[in-house]
Amino acid sequence: QVQLQESGPGLVKPSQTLSLTCTVSGDSITANNYYWSWIRQPPGKGLEWIGSINYGGFTHYSPSLKSRTSISRDTSKNQLTLQLSSVTPADTAVYYCARVLIPSCSGYVCSELLRRADFSSRGQGTQVTVSS
């Protein structure tokens, strides 16, 4: 059974870069067909897809966050990393990493499928607060 564990600082100052790590166990992040995603849930709101990296290392990002987001991986450690730059208090949320399975796709179709995906296979989440 796959397990995902998010880690990183709980408090980030405005204009700084938020950096989080997701450690995966019970599955390989290079396993075929899976997308490894970052999602978040702001206070009082629903889940929001941030971006994903697939088994081959290809990335997809939410259009609204793309200019500030970078997702990478370390296959030797079976870890994913999220970097979100120029944060503001609006980026305050619980951040999760999730494993997602979607049909074979490319480009915009992939992004739409990922945005609407089932994120039930996810970690417990980590609270990040953006405040000075």
C-alpha positions as CSV (number, residue, x, y, z in Angstrom):
1,Q,0.0,0.0,0.0
2,V,1.4,3.4,-1.0
3,Q,2.2,5.9,1.7
4,L,3.0,9.6,1.1
5,Q,4.4,11.9,3.7
6,E,4.7,15.7,3.2
7,S,7.3,17.7,5.1
8,G,8.5,21.3,5.1
9,P,8.3,24.6,7.0
10,G,5.0,25.5,8.5
11,L,5.5,29.2,8.2
12,V,6.7,31.1,5.2
13,K,7.0,34.9,4.9
14,P,5.4,36.8,2.0
15,S,7.4,37.0,-1.2
16,Q,9.5,34.0,-0.2
17,T,9.6,30.6,-1.8
18,L,7.7,27.7,-0.3
19,S,9.5,24.4,-0.5
20,L,7.9,21.1,0.4
21,T,9.1,17.4,0.1
22,C,6.9,14.3,-0.3
23,T,8.5,11.0,0.6
24,V,6.8,8.0,-1.1
25,S,7.0,4.5,0.2
26,G,5.3,1.3,-1.0
27,D,5.5,2.3,-4.6
28,S,8.1,3.7,-7.0
29,I,7.6,7.2,-8.4
30,T,8.8,5.8,-11.7
31,A,6.1,3.2,-11.8
32,N,4.2,3.2,-15.1
33,N,1.1,5.2,-15.6
34,Y,1.0,7.1,-12.3
35,Y,1.1,10.9,-11.9
36,W,2.4,12.3,-8.6
37,S,0.6,15.4,-7.7
38,W,0.6,18.4,-5.4
39,I,-2.7,19.7,-4.2
40,R,-3.8,22.1,-1.5
41,Q,-6.8,23.1,0.5
42,P,-7.1,26.7,1.7
43,P,-9.2,27.4,4.8
44,G,-12.9,26.9,4.1
45,K,-12.3,25.9,0.4
46,G,-12.1,22.7,-1.6
47,L,-9.0,20.9,-3.0
48,E,-7.0,22.7,-5.6
49,W,-4.7,21.0,-8.0
50,I,-1.2,22.6,-8.2
51,G,0.7,20.4,-10.5
52,S,1.9,16.9,-11.2
53,I,5.0,15.0,-12.4
54,N,4.6,11.7,-14.2
55,Y,6.5,8.4,-14.1
56,G,8.7,9.7,-16.9
57,G,9.5,13.0,-15.2
58,F,7.2,15.1,-17.3
59,T,5.4,17.9,-15.5
60,H,1.9,19.5,-15.8
61,Y,0.9,22.7,-13.9
62,S,-2.3,24.5,-13.1
63,P,-2.4,27.5,-15.4
64,S,-3.2,29.8,-12.5
65,L,-0.1,28.8,-10.6
66,K,2.3,27.8,-13.5
67,S,4.4,30.9,-13.4
68,R,5.3,30.4,-9.7
69,T,5.4,26.6,-9.5
70,S,8.2,24.0,-10.0
71,I,7.8,20.3,-9.3
72,S,10.8,18.0,-9.4
73,R,11.8,14.5,-8.2
74,D,14.7,12.6,-6.7
75,T,14.3,9.0,-7.9
76,S,17.1,7.8,-5.7
77,K,15.2,8.9,-2.6
78,N,11.7,8.3,-4.1
79,Q,10.8,11.9,-3.3
80,L,9.0,14.7,-4.9
81,T,9.6,18.4,-4.3
82,L,7.3,21.4,-4.7
83,Q,8.6,25.0,-4.9
84,L,6.1,27.8,-5.0
85,S,7.6,31.2,-5.4
86,S,6.5,34.8,-4.4
87,V,4.0,33.5,-1.9
88,T,1.2,35.6,-0.4
89,P,-1.2,35.0,2.4
90,A,-3.6,33.6,-0.3
91,D,-1.2,30.6,-0.5
92,T,-2.0,29.6,3.1
93,A,-3.4,26.1,3.0
94,V,-2.9,22.5,3.9
95,Y,-0.6,21.0,1.2
96,Y,-0.9,17.4,0.1
97,C,0.9,15.1,-2.3
98,A,-1.1,12.4,-4.0
99,R,-0.8,9.5,-6.4
100,V,-3.1,9.8,-9.4
101,L,-4.0,7.4,-12.2
102,I,-5.4,8.9,-15.4
103,P,-5.7,7.6,-19.0
104,S,-2.9,8.1,-21.4
105,C,-3.0,11.7,-22.6
106,S,-0.9,14.7,-23.5
107,G,-0.9,18.5,-23.1
108,Y,-4.1,20.3,-22.2
109,V,-6.1,17.0,-21.9
110,C,-3.7,15.8,-19.3
111,S,-4.0,19.0,-17.3
112,E,-7.8,18.8,-17.3
113,L,-7.8,15.2,-16.3
114,L,-5.4,15.9,-13.5
115,R,-7.3,19.0,-12.3
116,R,-10.4,16.8,-11.9
117,A,-8.7,13.6,-10.7
118,D,-9.4,11.5,-7.7
119,F,-7.0,12.6,-5.0
120,S,-8.1,10.1,-2.3
121,S,-4.7,8.4,-2.4
122,R,-2.8,11.2,-0.7
123,G,-0.7,12.0,2.4
124,Q,-2.0,13.5,5.6
125,G,-1.0,16.9,4.5
126,T,1.1,19.7,6.0
127,Q,-0.2,23.1,7.1
128,V,1.6,26.1,5.5
129,T,0.9,29.6,6.7
130,V,2.1,32.6,4.8
131,S,2.6,35.5,7.2
132,S,5.1,38.1,8.2
